[in-house]
């Protein structure tokens, strides 16, 4: 029998042998313990997920707030904050219309890295914008901020359209510590009008919205379980030095006494 005649026979035998081996492997796998088969399937699914590219879609939220305030001026101004002789009696009636659109973006890069951004678009109108009280608020809006993230798009003496970064930070989280870097609120006081321990986000008497605490550009570190026998929590805050504002460094410890 020639080689040319044997070739088709050999290929057919090889094909049948290959199919028989696959059938035998499938039959052998079917005899595996059900728990083992499920474990193998789970491993395959996890491997497939790791090989897929991950896209982190932020959580988007926000609100629109419209307010109308009627108040009286205090006579304060940026000049009176430096020279008290510049303070006027105040007591003049004033009103303020405000419309704010706030957009919040929150995302989790991983279990140990998370971020948050809150950005405002505001329309302000009426005669309160001409008062020294409002100018004092404006002059102090960047006192704790390293980066200038506020700007006026347009307006005049009695009208403003502006945008600003309200919050913007990144969290680095570990089992016993959390580090936050960026514009954040550092509430170290619980009083409604006077908080002597709140050295970073203190409430100003001329502030229209006391609940809207101004953000602080800072690095804060909170530890849980560190030196637990002595303290339940340690918090360290540092604000960088910029312009005429000196940097601040503060440490706070908490301990529950039963």
Beta strands, then each sheet from edge to edge (+ up, - down):
strand 1: 59-72
strand 2: 93-108
strand 3: 113-125
strand 4: 150-155
strand 5: 159-174
strand 6: 177-184
strand 7: 216-224
strand 8: 233-239
strand 9: 248-254
sheet 1: 1+ 2- 3+ 5- 4+
sheet 2: 1+ 2- 3+ 5- 6+ 7- 8+ 9-
end
